[in-house]
Amino acid sequence: MKTIIFERNVDWIYCDPAGIMFYPQYYIWFDQATERLFTENGFSYEYVKKTYGVIGYPLVESGAKYFTPCRHGEKVELHTTVEEWAGKTFLVRHKVIHKDGSLALEGFERRVWAVIDPTHPKGMRADVVPQELRDRFVD
C-alpha cells in the first residue's frame, strides 16, 4: 500500500501547559493526512464529489495508542496509509514517529465512502469504494 510521509512541527498551539502535544490535535493531523493521501493519489475531495457524488468520508470508528509524547518544538513524521478496503468502508492507519525513529503513537480511522442520495432520510448513503480508486493506493 502507498504511504505518504510528511513532517509536522509540534507547535505551542498544539500543546498543553507542560509542552506535551494534547491528544485531540493528533486527530486533526489524521484528517489532514487522510485528505493529503487521497489528493496525492489523484482523488481530491473536489474530484470525488464531482466524479462519484461523494459527500465525504465520515468516521465510524477511530482510536490511537500512545507510546511516547511529542513535545513543543519537536519535528516528527506522520506516516499514513490505507491498510484495508472493505466494500463500503476503508481503514486508514497513521503513525507518528520521532526524529530518532521511535514511535510516538499509532492511530486509525475507519471511514465510509458516503455518496449523495436525496432519497435517503439523511441525504447520503454508504456505497462501495470504486476499484479504480483502490488500485491507485497499491504500490
RANORVEN-V288274 format. One record per pair of residues at least 12 apart in sequence whose C-alpha atoms are under 8 Angstrom apart, sorted by sequence separation. I is the first residue (numbers start at 1). GAP is how many residues later the second one is. D is the distance in whole Angstrom. If there is no record, write none. Layout:
# RANORVEN-V288274
i-><I:I>
gap-><GAP:GAP>
d-><D:D>
This chain:
# RANORVEN-V288274
i-><80:81:94:95:114:115:80:81:93:94:113:114:80:93:94:112:113:79:80:93:112:113:78:79:92:93:113:78:79:91:92:77:78:79:91:92:77:78:91:92:76:77:90:91:76:77:89:90:76:77:89:90:75:76:89:90:75:88:89:88:70:4:4:4:3:70:68:69:67:68:67:68:66:67:88:66:88:89:65:66:87:88:89:64:65:87:88:64:65:87:37:64:37:63:64:85:33:62:63:34:62:63:33:62:21:61:62:20:21:60:61:85:20:21:59:60:61:20:21:59:60:19:20:59:60:19:58:59:57:58:57:58:82:15:57:58:15:56:57:34:56:54:55:56:10:12:54:55:10:11:12:54:55:10:11:53:54:10:11:52:53:9:10:30:9:10:9:10:8:9:7:8:7:8:55:7:8:6:7:5:6:5:6:4:5:4:5:3:4:3:4:30:3:2:3:1:2:1:1:43:41:41:2:1:2:1:2:1>
gap-><12:12:12:12:12:12:13:13:13:13:13:13:14:14:14:14:14:15:15:15:15:15:16:16:16:16:16:17:17:17:17:18:18:18:18:18:19:19:19:19:20:20:20:20:21:21:21:21:22:22:22:22:23:23:23:23:24:24:24:25:28:29:32:33:34:34:35:35:36:36:37:37:38:38:38:39:39:39:40:40:40:40:40:41:41:41:41:42:42:42:43:43:44:44:44:44:45:45:45:46:46:46:47:47:48:48:48:49:49:49:49:49:50:50:50:50:50:51:51:51:51:52:52:52:52:53:53:53:54:54:55:55:55:56:56:56:57:57:57:58:58:59:59:59:60:60:60:60:61:61:61:61:61:62:62:62:62:63:63:63:63:64:64:64:65:65:66:66:67:67:68:68:69:69:69:70:70:71:71:72:72:73:73:74:74:75:75:76:76:77:77:77:78:79:79:80:80:81:82:90:95:96:135:136:136:137:137:138>
d-><7:5:6:6:4:7:6:7:7:5:6:6:5:6:6:6:6:6:7:5:8:7:7:5:6:7:6:6:6:7:5:8:5:8:6:6:6:6:4:8:7:5:6:6:6:7:7:5:5:7:5:7:7:6:4:8:7:6:6:6:8:8:8:6:8:7:7:6:7:5:5:7:6:5:6:4:5:8:6:7:8:4:7:7:5:5:6:6:6:6:7:4:7:6:6:8:8:7:6:7:5:7:6:4:7:6:6:6:6:8:5:7:6:6:7:6:7:5:7:6:6:6:6:5:7:5:5:7:5:5:5:7:7:7:5:7:7:7:6:7:6:7:6:7:7:6:6:5:6:6:7:4:6:5:6:5:6:5:8:7:6:7:5:7:6:6:5:8:6:6:7:5:6:6:7:4:7:6:6:6:5:6:7:8:5:6:7:6:5:5:7:8:5:6:8:7:8:7:7:8:6:7:5:6:6:4:5:5>
